[in-house]
């Protein structure tokens, strides 16, 4: 009897998920994205990151030579929710502390909405700016049609980590 009940519950769950997918609604799924994966898009020779303080990380190559910096909102962003859950970001900077890339880390956001933000070059809003200059720039989430909730939470994450980076400057 227990086996029948378990099979029935699994069958109903599968039917619900399939019916949502067939209606064009995406079911949120955890998208695993490592910080190193984002970093390697800018620095293919990156072998790892070393913690400098609570906010700043040193990007190093295989010989442990510094090739850039990274900032992560992950330890600070638990209260910032997107459409489905948290939307932590990583900010990749060069050795002169100029932003080269902003990327989303592991998240539950709908893939099509994140893809829409990528197509609309949302993540490029901060490229080429220093931490101080980026803090003054506000990305208008309203201009990212169809992904406003995700864009708002991502912007809050970027602003949060940039503020923390500015408060905890490295030499």
Protein Blocks (a to p, Z undefined) as FASTA:
>chain_A
ZZmmmmmmmmmmmmmmmmmmmnopacdddddddfklmmmmmmmmbgbdcdfblmbccddd
fkopafbdcddfklmmmmpccfklccdddddddfkopafbdcddddfbdfklmmmmmmno
mmmmmgoiafklmmmpccdfklmghilmmmmmmmmmmmmmmmmmmmmccZZ
